[in-house]
Amino acid sequence: MIAKVYSAAVLGIEAELILAEADVKDGLPCFSMVGALACETREAKERVRIALENSGYRLPVKRITVNLSPADIRKEGTAFDLSVAIAVLTAFGLVSEKAVEKSMFLGELCFDGKVNPVAGVLPAVCRAKEEGFVQCFVPEENEAEAALVRGIFVYGVKTLREVAAVLNGNGDILPCRENGNTAEEDKEELLPDFSEVQGQKMAKRALEIAAAGRHNVLMIGPPGTGKTMLAKRLPTILPSLSFEESLEISKIYSVAGMLRNRRLITKPPFQAPHHTITQAVLAGGGRKATPGMVSLAHKGVLFLDEFPEFRRETIEVLRQPLEEREITVSRYDAAYTYPAGGILIAAMNPCACGFYPDRTKCSCSQAQIKRYLGKISRPLLERFDICMEVMPVRYSDLKDGVPQESSKEIRKRVEAARDIQKERYKKIAALCNAELSVREAEQYCILSREAKKRMEKAYERLSLSMRSYHRILKTARTIADLASAEKIEEAHLAEALLYREPDRKYWGE
């Protein structure tokens, strides 16, 4: 008899249906599995066989063959264990073949029959719903995650016998209710707020522009000027995520195994890796391809403090995702694509001691300064739309007693600018100004007559590359949106050009 049971394989942040076919015949007793299996997946036959025995099933001596199809998709991980076990039970007639129709099974099996949690449950259940499945069986620890998907019954199970009991109609567990409260319970009053930052008006303005247009920012300044403090508050002025964006980010965290027992992510994420991070952890990959920090910061903020202290080969991998807003991790048998549409905020000192160009404090030689700044390559530097100096706060700014704008007040302006962009780009794929292609930037970033003249002069004077030119255009477009202006006026362009001055000051013409 041949039994067919469905599971899913996660490719990137999407899932593909995997059919587990179990064939039972007379012959020499053996248990074999085929279907482009990774090592840990091939070992499922031993886990399944022992789990079945220890769960009280005495199977007849037969030749058992299990095929995981389609064969052109490599199966990695241990999430297929449960589907293989149910397929074997169905083939022996211990579970009704009709009961497993329109059902998906996900979970790793222990030798005692316990079902262990696995990564990637959310995208798998989403795919099951799209394909018209009625119910999903997932490990109990993944139940809350799976229940985020509405319109499909989810059973959180502890053991293999529980699954078989439900399928045979004599189980005592009920499907989990839809997770009505899908939001993370963050207490907004406890979050960092821009009202706590004294002074730094220009830095706050630059971050407001970055939030409105999703632009990358490089902050340069001596130690203790508040670069980290400013970066940590950027997520508080980003617009709230839509349900579709929340689901996309939650899928990334699910694939990374970081969503267990959590609700849907509704706040823009903030990731701040240490400068000792490796390429695989930052960009994604590893022995088993998983999303990196740049993907975990999707729709949020990736903050790289002490930017020059990162290994050069590590930060250079950011070139492609900063341009394409996604990253592809290639393997010999597949390529996995992960979103990378967050805002990159990098902070650095202008030299090793941190005080250049103040020669009364700086003890570095010109060669040392040049070597330190040279850790950031020109192509990577051009990926930043905004480059700004963060200067020390004056005592008068600390004690002037003037109330500072709160994150809530700034976020209102950011949301208004985003609404303008959303309406403008409703016919194209871009959502924000920073996401415009070269052709789209020329179409939508329209300069006034005075602005055109200023841009022409600036292009020659600053020796701009085409990439820098278009990034200045998109930044100016965001500044115009914050002012609710239809065209980019000279003042908007002048401010955008101002954010390229530190680039020339520290790295030269």
KEKOL-465669 format. One line per 5 residues: number of its first residue (from 0); for each residue x, y negated, z of C-alpha. Coordinates in pm, 1 decimal. Last residue first. Layout:
residues N
NUM = X,Y,Z ~ ...
***
This chain:
residues 509
508 = 3741.0,-6497.8,-338.7 ~ 3862.0,-6392.3,3.6 ~ 3760.8,-6111.6,239.4 ~ 3708.5,-6318.3,554.7 ~ 3578.6,-6651.3,428.9
503 = 3431.5,-6520.6,104.1 ~ 3209.6,-6264.2,282.3 ~ 3137.4,-6515.9,557.9 ~ 2988.3,-6743.9,285.3 ~ 2748.6,-6485.5,136.8
498 = 2461.4,-6564.1,376.8 ~ 2475.7,-6928.3,268.7 ~ 2387.8,-6819.0,-83.4 ~ 2047.0,-6699.4,42.3 ~ 1996.0,-7033.8,218.4
493 = 2078.6,-7225.4,-97.1 ~ 1842.2,-7004.2,-298.6 ~ 1549.7,-7089.4,-69.4 ~ 1636.8,-7461.1,-77.8 ~ 1657.7,-7457.9,-459.2
488 = 1308.8,-7313.4,-492.5 ~ 1220.5,-6950.2,-555.4 ~ 870.6,-6957.5,-698.0 ~ 531.3,-6880.9,-541.1 ~ 621.8,-7013.3,-198.1
483 = 466.4,-6862.0,115.4 ~ 767.3,-6986.8,320.9 ~ 843.6,-6631.7,436.5 ~ 789.0,-6527.6,74.5 ~ 1045.7,-6782.8,-42.9
478 = 1302.8,-6640.1,198.9 ~ 1220.4,-6293.1,65.5 ~ 1273.2,-6405.9,-293.9 ~ 1603.0,-6565.7,-193.3 ~ 1717.0,-6227.4,-58.0
473 = 1613.6,-6061.2,-384.9 ~ 1804.8,-6314.7,-593.8 ~ 2112.5,-6286.2,-372.5 ~ 2100.4,-5907.9,-418.2 ~ 2073.9,-5954.5,-794.4
468 = 2385.6,-6170.6,-809.1 ~ 2581.3,-5946.0,-573.2 ~ 2517.9,-5645.9,-798.1 ~ 2603.6,-5841.2,-1112.2 ~ 2934.6,-5943.2,-955.3
463 = 2974.7,-6297.9,-829.4 ~ 3279.5,-6508.2,-909.6 ~ 3182.6,-6748.4,-626.5 ~ 3223.7,-7066.8,-834.2 ~ 3089.0,-6914.6,-1157.5
458 = 2776.7,-6758.1,-1009.9 ~ 2729.0,-7052.7,-773.1 ~ 2712.1,-7302.1,-1061.0 ~ 2456.3,-7094.8,-1251.3 ~ 2259.7,-7031.8,-933.3
453 = 2236.5,-7403.7,-862.6 ~ 2109.4,-7478.1,-1213.0 ~ 1851.2,-7200.1,-1189.3 ~ 1736.5,-7327.4,-848.1 ~ 1670.8,-7672.1,-992.2
448 = 1454.5,-7526.7,-1272.2 ~ 1264.2,-7299.7,-1033.5 ~ 1376.9,-6939.3,-1004.0 ~ 1158.1,-6635.6,-1066.6 ~ 1243.4,-6323.9,-867.8
443 = 960.7,-6105.5,-1006.5 ~ 1074.4,-6011.4,-1356.8 ~ 1452.7,-6034.2,-1315.3 ~ 1427.8,-5837.8,-989.6 ~ 1206.5,-5579.7,-1161.7
438 = 1467.0,-5517.6,-1431.0 ~ 1746.9,-5482.7,-1176.2 ~ 1535.8,-5252.1,-957.2 ~ 1342.9,-5390.3,-663.1 ~ 1376.0,-5210.0,-328.2
433 = 1517.5,-5511.4,-140.8 ~ 1203.6,-5710.4,-223.6 ~ 976.0,-5466.5,-45.4 ~ 725.1,-5197.0,-144.7 ~ 875.2,-5096.4,-478.8
428 = 696.8,-4830.6,-686.0 ~ 520.6,-5071.3,-920.5 ~ 161.4,-5189.5,-974.1 ~ 99.6,-5304.5,-615.7 ~ 423.5,-5503.4,-619.8
423 = 283.0,-5853.9,-571.6 ~ 16.0,-5747.5,-321.0 ~ 263.0,-5554.2,-107.4 ~ 514.1,-5836.9,-132.8 ~ 265.5,-6092.8,0.0
418 = 162.7,-5853.2,276.6 ~ 530.5,-5807.3,370.2 ~ 568.8,-6184.2,406.4 ~ 266.1,-6200.7,638.5 ~ 400.4,-5904.5,836.9
413 = 734.9,-6078.0,886.2 ~ 565.1,-6399.3,998.2 ~ 356.9,-6208.9,1254.3 ~ 665.5,-6011.3,1362.6 ~ 840.4,-6333.4,1467.6
408 = 562.5,-6418.9,1711.7 ~ 551.1,-6064.8,1853.1 ~ 929.4,-6052.8,1890.8 ~ 908.1,-6353.2,2121.8 ~ 1036.7,-6698.7,2036.2
403 = 1267.5,-6841.9,2301.4 ~ 1146.3,-7071.9,2578.2 ~ 1369.4,-7382.6,2616.3 ~ 1537.7,-7391.2,2958.9 ~ 1853.0,-7556.0,2823.3
398 = 2070.4,-7330.7,3040.6 ~ 2196.5,-7063.8,2803.1 ~ 2203.3,-7290.3,2497.9 ~ 2399.5,-7552.4,2695.5 ~ 2657.2,-7286.5,2785.9
393 = 2727.4,-7229.5,2418.4 ~ 2673.9,-6886.2,2265.3 ~ 2975.7,-6742.3,2085.6 ~ 2937.7,-6719.6,1705.9 ~ 2762.6,-6448.9,1506.5
388 = 2883.2,-6487.0,1149.0 ~ 2661.4,-6363.8,870.8 ~ 2660.4,-6130.6,570.7 ~ 2316.2,-6068.6,421.1 ~ 2239.5,-5852.5,118.5
383 = 2494.6,-5589.4,221.0 ~ 2571.1,-5338.0,-54.9 ~ 2844.2,-5571.3,-180.8 ~ 3056.7,-5483.4,120.8 ~ 3048.0,-5117.5,22.4
378 = 3186.3,-5194.8,-325.1 ~ 3449.7,-5427.6,-168.2 ~ 3579.5,-5165.1,72.5 ~ 3562.6,-5211.5,448.2 ~ 3884.0,-5082.4,606.4
373 = 4052.0,-5379.3,438.8 ~ 3927.3,-5603.4,719.9 ~ 4166.1,-5431.9,961.6 ~ 4456.9,-5425.2,715.3 ~ 4411.1,-5793.1,633.5
368 = 4398.9,-5884.4,1001.1 ~ 4709.6,-5676.8,1076.5 ~ 4898.8,-5835.3,784.9 ~ 4792.7,-6182.6,896.2 ~ 4930.3,-6110.2,1242.6
363 = 4694.0,-6045.9,1532.2 ~ 4713.2,-6231.2,1866.6 ~ 4381.7,-6417.5,1835.4 ~ 4300.3,-6642.6,2133.3 ~ 4435.0,-6986.4,2041.3
358 = 4433.0,-6873.3,1677.0 ~ 4051.7,-6869.6,1668.8 ~ 4008.1,-6711.6,1323.2 ~ 4018.7,-6434.2,1454.4 ~ 3905.6,-6340.3,1806.1
353 = 3830.3,-5966.0,1795.7 ~ 4161.2,-5810.6,1898.8 ~ 4151.2,-5579.0,1596.4 ~ 4015.3,-5845.5,1362.1 ~ 3688.3,-6006.1,1252.2
348 = 3490.0,-5793.0,1498.8 ~ 3218.4,-5576.9,1351.0 ~ 2846.8,-5513.5,1338.2 ~ 2656.0,-5317.3,1074.0 ~ 2278.2,-5323.1,1033.4
343 = 2148.0,-5085.7,767.5 ~ 1773.6,-5114.7,710.4 ~ 1596.3,-4786.6,641.6 ~ 1496.2,-4626.9,314.0 ~ 1702.4,-4309.8,326.7
338 = 1462.3,-4038.6,208.7 ~ 1602.9,-3683.3,183.8 ~ 1676.2,-3485.8,-131.7 ~ 1797.0,-3125.6,-114.6 ~ 1987.6,-2967.9,-402.6
333 = 1998.9,-2591.5,-454.1 ~ 2214.8,-2283.7,-523.3 ~ 2570.4,-2414.4,-488.6 ~ 2458.4,-2680.1,-243.6 ~ 2391.0,-3046.9,-303.2
328 = 2270.8,-3303.3,-48.7 ~ 2082.5,-3584.1,-221.6 ~ 2032.5,-3917.8,-50.0 ~ 1751.5,-4168.7,-82.5 ~ 1712.9,-4545.9,-87.4
323 = 1896.4,-4554.5,-424.3 ~ 2145.8,-4832.2,-351.9 ~ 2203.5,-4786.0,20.9 ~ 2177.9,-4407.9,-30.8 ~ 2456.6,-4416.3,-293.2
318 = 2709.5,-4629.3,-105.2 ~ 2652.5,-4466.0,234.3 ~ 2908.7,-4192.0,163.2 ~ 3175.8,-4464.5,195.7 ~ 3098.5,-4484.6,568.2
313 = 3246.8,-4142.1,634.9 ~ 3546.3,-4163.3,400.1 ~ 3650.4,-4483.7,577.4 ~ 3639.6,-4330.0,922.3 ~ 3426.8,-4550.3,1144.2
308 = 3627.5,-4806.1,1343.8 ~ 3566.2,-5071.2,1077.4 ~ 3193.4,-5080.5,1169.1 ~ 3229.3,-5136.6,1543.8 ~ 2850.6,-5083.6,1570.8
303 = 2665.4,-4899.0,1296.3 ~ 2293.6,-4954.5,1342.0 ~ 2050.2,-4761.7,1123.2 ~ 1710.9,-4930.4,1151.7 ~ 1358.4,-4819.1,1062.1
298 = 1170.2,-4706.1,752.0 ~ 1410.4,-4407.4,735.3 ~ 1648.6,-4407.4,1036.0 ~ 1642.3,-4026.3,1059.1 ~ 1746.9,-4029.9,693.2
293 = 2068.3,-4227.6,753.8 ~ 2128.9,-4016.7,1063.8 ~ 2143.8,-3700.3,854.6 ~ 1868.6,-3467.6,734.6 ~ 1950.8,-3094.3,739.1
288 = 2125.0,-2861.0,493.2 ~ 2237.4,-2542.8,668.5 ~ 2613.1,-2528.2,698.8 ~ 2616.6,-2907.6,725.7 ~ 2419.6,-3151.9,516.0
283 = 2303.7,-3499.8,599.3 ~ 2455.2,-3845.5,547.3 ~ 2565.1,-3935.2,899.8 ~ 2592.2,-3584.9,1048.4 ~ 2762.9,-3443.0,739.0
278 = 3006.0,-3734.6,710.7 ~ 3118.5,-3702.9,1071.1 ~ 3039.6,-3936.8,1362.5 ~ 3334.8,-4077.1,1562.2 ~ 3193.4,-4431.2,1526.8
273 = 2904.0,-4344.8,1755.9 ~ 2558.0,-4320.9,1599.5 ~ 2293.8,-4592.7,1649.8 ~ 1954.2,-4479.4,1519.2 ~ 1635.8,-4683.1,1559.2
268 = 1302.6,-4548.6,1435.1 ~ 1013.0,-4772.1,1326.8 ~ 726.1,-4689.7,1565.2 ~ 437.9,-4458.9,1469.5 ~ 602.9,-4117.8,1510.2
263 = 325.1,-3859.5,1532.5 ~ 313.2,-3691.7,1870.6 ~ 583.7,-3483.5,2024.7 ~ 589.8,-3126.9,2154.6 ~ 867.0,-3040.0,1910.2
258 = 958.7,-3324.6,1675.6 ~ 1340.4,-3309.1,1670.2 ~ 1401.2,-2989.4,1471.8 ~ 1566.9,-3179.2,1183.1 ~ 1286.9,-3064.5,951.6
253 = 1034.8,-3198.3,1204.8 ~ 1220.2,-3529.4,1234.0 ~ 1203.1,-3574.8,856.6 ~ 836.9,-3471.8,852.1 ~ 761.0,-3726.6,1125.1
248 = 913.3,-3997.2,906.3 ~ 682.8,-3905.2,615.8 ~ 378.0,-3877.8,843.8 ~ 444.1,-4219.4,994.9 ~ 486.1,-4370.2,647.6
243 = 154.2,-4220.8,532.2 ~ -20.5,-4337.9,849.4 ~ 110.2,-4691.6,797.0 ~ 403.9,-4805.0,1006.8 ~ 382.2,-5119.8,1215.3
238 = 572.5,-5416.7,1075.0 ~ 935.4,-5467.2,1187.9 ~ 984.3,-5731.2,1457.4 ~ 1048.7,-5488.1,1745.4 ~ 1278.6,-5274.8,1527.8
233 = 1527.6,-5567.9,1512.0 ~ 1571.7,-5588.3,1889.2 ~ 1856.6,-5338.4,1911.5 ~ 2044.2,-5528.3,1639.4 ~ 2032.0,-5857.6,1832.2
228 = 2170.0,-5708.3,2153.3 ~ 2442.3,-5528.6,1958.1 ~ 2557.7,-5853.6,1796.6 ~ 2526.4,-6051.9,2119.4 ~ 2837.1,-6273.4,2119.2
223 = 3030.4,-6050.7,2359.8 ~ 3315.6,-5954.5,2129.3 ~ 3401.3,-6190.4,1842.9 ~ 3183.6,-6213.5,1532.1 ~ 3078.3,-6053.0,1209.1
218 = 2726.4,-5922.3,1141.9 ~ 2659.7,-5725.5,821.2 ~ 2292.5,-5700.7,722.2 ~ 2095.9,-5476.2,486.2 ~ 1767.0,-5615.9,355.0
213 = 1419.4,-5476.2,423.9 ~ 1246.4,-5786.5,281.3 ~ 1069.1,-5919.0,591.2 ~ 1294.2,-5740.2,841.0 ~ 1612.6,-5872.4,680.1
208 = 1468.4,-6224.4,662.6 ~ 1384.6,-6208.7,1034.4 ~ 1733.2,-6071.5,1099.3 ~ 1886.2,-6372.6,924.3 ~ 1669.6,-6614.7,1122.7
203 = 1768.7,-6451.2,1449.8 ~ 2135.5,-6480.5,1354.1 ~ 2090.7,-6846.5,1262.8 ~ 1916.6,-6926.5,1590.0 ~ 2181.3,-6753.2,1802.5
198 = 2072.3,-6930.2,2122.9 ~ 1941.7,-6720.4,2410.2 ~ 1819.4,-6368.7,2333.0 ~ 1558.6,-6242.4,2583.8 ~ 1270.9,-6380.1,2375.5
193 = 1386.6,-6142.0,2101.6 ~ 1236.5,-5853.6,2296.5 ~ 1364.6,-5513.1,2412.3 ~ 1081.1,-5264.9,2478.5 ~ 925.8,-5232.3,2825.2
188 = 621.2,-5444.3,2739.9 ~ 556.8,-5224.8,2438.8 ~ 501.2,-4915.1,2649.2 ~ 549.6,-4638.1,2397.4 ~ 288.7,-4362.6,2394.6
183 = 366.9,-4213.3,2057.1 ~ 57.4,-4217.2,1847.7 ~ -135.2,-3912.4,1733.9 ~ -408.0,-3930.7,1994.6 ~ -662.5,-3712.0,1817.7
178 = -437.9,-3408.4,1778.9 ~ -685.4,-3185.7,1604.4 ~ -799.4,-2912.1,1837.7 ~ -582.2,-2607.0,1875.2 ~ -732.9,-2282.6,1752.9
173 = -866.5,-2054.7,2025.4 ~ -687.9,-1775.2,2207.7 ~ -873.3,-1467.1,2338.3 ~ -801.4,-1230.9,2052.2 ~ -1043.0,-955.5,1949.5
168 = -1112.2,-1043.6,1587.0 ~ -842.6,-834.3,1420.9 ~ -655.2,-1145.9,1306.6 ~ -669.7,-1291.3,1658.9 ~ -535.2,-965.7,1809.6
163 = -254.3,-941.4,1553.1 ~ -138.0,-1293.6,1637.3 ~ -151.8,-1227.4,2010.9 ~ 45.1,-902.5,1963.3 ~ 326.8,-1098.7,1794.4
158 = 367.9,-1316.5,2099.2 ~ 328.5,-1674.1,2223.8 ~ 86.9,-1820.6,1970.4 ~ -21.1,-2176.4,1884.0 ~ -309.7,-2133.2,1645.3
153 = -381.5,-2418.9,1404.4 ~ -706.7,-2453.6,1210.6 ~ -683.5,-2686.3,909.0 ~ -852.4,-3018.1,829.9 ~ -616.8,-3252.3,1011.8
148 = -241.2,-3217.0,1024.6 ~ -108.8,-3349.3,1356.8 ~ -201.6,-3008.5,1501.0 ~ 123.8,-2864.8,1362.2 ~ 333.2,-3084.1,1592.5
143 = 123.0,-3006.9,1899.3 ~ 145.9,-2632.1,1825.4 ~ 522.4,-2616.4,1768.8 ~ 602.0,-2490.9,2121.9 ~ 320.4,-2233.2,2088.2
138 = 487.5,-2083.2,1781.6 ~ 280.6,-2123.4,1463.5 ~ -16.5,-1943.6,1309.0 ~ -187.8,-2148.7,1039.6 ~ -549.9,-2145.7,929.9
133 = -780.0,-2217.8,634.8 ~ -533.0,-2254.7,349.9 ~ -642.2,-2481.8,63.1 ~ -304.0,-2540.6,-101.6 ~ -283.2,-2897.9,29.1
128 = -356.3,-2772.8,381.2 ~ -75.0,-2519.4,362.4 ~ 160.9,-2787.1,229.9 ~ 90.4,-3008.1,532.3 ~ 141.5,-2703.9,756.6
123 = 488.0,-2649.5,605.9 ~ 577.5,-3020.2,624.9 ~ 493.1,-3018.5,999.7 ~ 657.3,-2683.7,1086.8 ~ 1005.0,-2782.1,965.4
118 = 1208.5,-2643.5,1256.3 ~ 1130.9,-2319.3,1441.3 ~ 986.4,-2223.3,1779.2 ~ 1020.3,-1864.8,1914.3 ~ 749.2,-1598.3,1897.6
113 = 789.6,-1328.5,2165.6 ~ 782.8,-970.6,2038.5 ~ 1035.5,-830.4,2287.4 ~ 1315.8,-831.9,2029.5 ~ 1253.9,-1203.1,1965.7
108 = 1066.9,-1318.1,1657.8 ~ 1102.0,-1648.8,1475.9 ~ 790.5,-1834.2,1365.3 ~ 563.5,-1939.8,1082.5 ~ 255.3,-1764.9,944.6
103 = 12.4,-1909.0,688.9 ~ -345.3,-1792.0,639.9 ~ -569.3,-1813.7,333.0 ~ -608.4,-1435.3,332.5 ~ -459.5,-1268.9,639.2
98 = -794.8,-1144.1,771.5 ~ -892.2,-987.5,436.6 ~ -597.2,-747.8,457.3 ~ -713.5,-636.6,799.8 ~ -428.9,-571.1,1041.5
93 = -309.0,-224.9,1147.6 ~ -353.2,-94.2,792.4 ~ 13.6,0.1,749.0 ~ 58.3,-269.8,482.6 ~ -110.3,-521.6,713.1
88 = 133.9,-443.9,994.7 ~ 426.7,-486.6,752.9 ~ 288.7,-819.1,621.5 ~ 231.8,-937.4,978.6 ~ 597.2,-864.9,1065.5
83 = 725.1,-1037.1,750.2 ~ 508.0,-1344.6,816.2 ~ 637.7,-1366.5,1174.1 ~ 1003.8,-1341.4,1077.3 ~ 986.5,-1603.6,797.2
78 = 1081.5,-1898.6,1022.6 ~ 1429.3,-1754.4,1081.9 ~ 1636.2,-1982.1,862.5 ~ 1719.4,-1992.6,494.5 ~ 1532.1,-1855.0,194.0
73 = 1689.9,-1944.3,-140.6 ~ 1427.1,-2023.3,-401.2 ~ 1468.8,-1838.8,-733.6 ~ 1317.5,-1520.0,-587.7 ~ 967.9,-1664.3,-557.4
68 = 914.2,-1461.1,-348.0 ~ 1012.7,-1286.2,-26.3 ~ 1011.6,-912.5,-91.4 ~ 975.0,-655.6,184.9 ~ 1046.2,-284.6,136.0
63 = 943.8,-20.0,389.0 ~ 1015.8,350.8,331.0 ~ 802.4,542.0,577.5 ~ 813.7,710.9,918.7 ~ 478.2,613.5,1067.4
58 = 475.6,296.9,1282.7 ~ 442.5,314.7,1658.4 ~ 336.8,-39.9,1748.4 ~ 368.4,-124.5,2117.4 ~ 513.3,-474.9,2099.7
53 = 860.0,-331.1,2166.0 ~ 841.3,-128.4,1843.5 ~ 719.2,-422.5,1635.8 ~ 983.9,-654.7,1782.6 ~ 1255.6,-394.9,1705.8
48 = 1158.0,-372.8,1338.7 ~ 1100.6,-746.3,1301.3 ~ 1434.4,-847.8,1452.3 ~ 1618.6,-587.6,1247.6 ~ 1446.0,-681.2,920.6
43 = 1494.5,-1051.7,998.5 ~ 1870.1,-1009.0,950.6 ~ 1825.7,-1099.5,583.6 ~ 1692.1,-1439.0,692.4 ~ 1999.3,-1512.2,907.4
38 = 2230.7,-1418.3,617.7 ~ 2047.4,-1619.1,353.8 ~ 1797.7,-1434.8,137.6 ~ 1751.9,-1453.9,-238.5 ~ 1447.2,-1220.4,-246.0
33 = 1503.2,-874.1,-99.9 ~ 1441.4,-697.6,232.4 ~ 1498.7,-334.8,330.2 ~ 1360.1,-110.5,604.1 ~ 1447.5,255.5,572.7
28 = 1294.6,600.7,608.9 ~ 1373.4,826.2,310.4 ~ 1058.1,863.5,108.4 ~ 687.2,792.3,132.5 ~ 583.5,437.5,53.1
23 = 510.5,102.7,222.5 ~ 542.1,-222.5,24.5 ~ 542.8,-557.7,206.0 ~ 511.5,-878.6,5.7 ~ 602.5,-1202.8,185.4
18 = 494.5,-1494.4,-33.4 ~ 675.4,-1824.8,18.9 ~ 493.0,-2152.8,-34.0 ~ 718.0,-2453.0,-85.2 ~ 767.5,-2726.6,174.0
13 = 867.1,-3092.2,150.3 ~ 1123.4,-3279.2,359.8 ~ 1426.8,-3152.1,168.5 ~ 1325.8,-2800.2,74.4 ~ 1133.4,-2632.6,359.3
8 = 1036.1,-2270.4,297.7 ~ 681.3,-2157.6,373.8 ~ 490.2,-1847.5,486.7 ~ 223.1,-1639.7,317.4 ~ 123.6,-1272.9,355.4
3 = 74.3,-1007.0,87.7 ~ 30.2,-637.5,161.5 ~ 116.6,-351.9,-75.7 ~ 0.0,0.0,0.0
***
